[in-house]
Amino acid sequence: MEHADSASARSETRTAGRSAPPAGTLSDRHDFSTRPADAPSDRHDLSTRPADAPSDNLSTRLVCVAESEDDGARADVVLGRRLVGLSRRVARELALAGRLTVDGRRAPPSHRVRAGERLELAAPAAPAVVEGPELLAATDALVYVVKPAGLHTHRLRPDDPPALADRVAARFPECAAASLDVREGGAVHRLDRGTSGVVAFARTRDAFLAARDAFAASRVGKHYMAVTTCTFDHVWPPPPDSWLAPVSASMVEVRAPLGPGFGRDRVAVRRTGQPARTRVEPHSPPGARRLWSLELLTGRRHQARVHLAWLGLPILGDELYGGDPADRLYLHALRLDLSAAIAGEEPITAPLPPEFTAALA
């Protein structure tokens, strides 16, 4: 425990000064079709649009029918429960904006629902997708594309701007139906918004489930590249302890467990956290900034970012974990290998963006 305690103390020293919805498929009670808000309903849609409802040129209809267990619950609660990919908070905001109708009549989010009532939200549709994804490879099971830095992997709410999943679905419509959660658009994993690199999208439900199972079991090869800042007294490799193990003369494996940090969006090294393993090796000479190769053997949230910061190597542009300000987060998902999940798949590489090399100059 002496090494673990010292490692924990080092974690606090190095970080102190630095600053899923339930699975389900769409049914006839969950209608996510897009149509003009003032378009006539088909003959099977008996709801009526109130005259004073918001009149967007285009809206997304989110519809559900209350079940017996919903009787007496608030409308926003029922919507968050029944509509996959929609949170109660978003449902409440849309209802307060006058976008909720119950059996064709406008209703507030506090409306007490009765079984059999039809709840419909007129959510603003996202802007049209005009740009296709940068395609790396496509197989019978998966589509591999490049996610640019600053773009979400998929939308979190209906009126969010188009995300990578929307771009993929525009070219490969089958991906939109492959995932269990309609928001994901077939994405079998997610990258942080600031991270660039390869992302895989399933083309079938079987491929989606197989890939997700492989990620959960840590059977996916994940290699990243990162540019970090280095202190003047930085020494590599660091001395081994219970959370640091040498792999080769230049590579170490970080085994520091990760748990909740101070603040909603932060993760930290915690003795009581979940197991996390990252292999780290330098790919450029020592200097004020350095390029690193990372292999993530597990898949914890912010794993690469927190492990590097714990080593005293915050990623350039990662101000959340003590990195210097920059034009982007200098973390790139270089290579993804799903061959252990789906037979015939091969490792796919997303070329390193040129700004990574330029940042070292």
Secondary structure, 3 states (H helix, E strand, C coil): CHHHHHHHHHHHHHHHCCCCCCCCCCCCCCECCEECCCCCCCCCCCCCCCCCCCCCCCEEEEEEECCHHHCCCEHHHHHHHHCCCCCHHHHHHHHHCCCEEECCEECCCCCECCCCCEEEEEEECCCCCCCCCEEEEECCCEEEEEECCCCCCCCCCCCCCCCHHHHHHHHCHHHHHCCCCHHHCCECCCCCCCCEEEEEEECCHHHHHHHHHHHHCCCCEEEEEEEEECCCCCCCCCCCECCEEECCCCCEEECCCEEECCCCCCEEECCCCECCCEEEEECCCCCCEEEEEEEECCCCCCHHHHHHHHCCCCECCCHHHCCCCCCCCCEEEEEEECCCCCCCCCCEECCCCHHHHHHCC
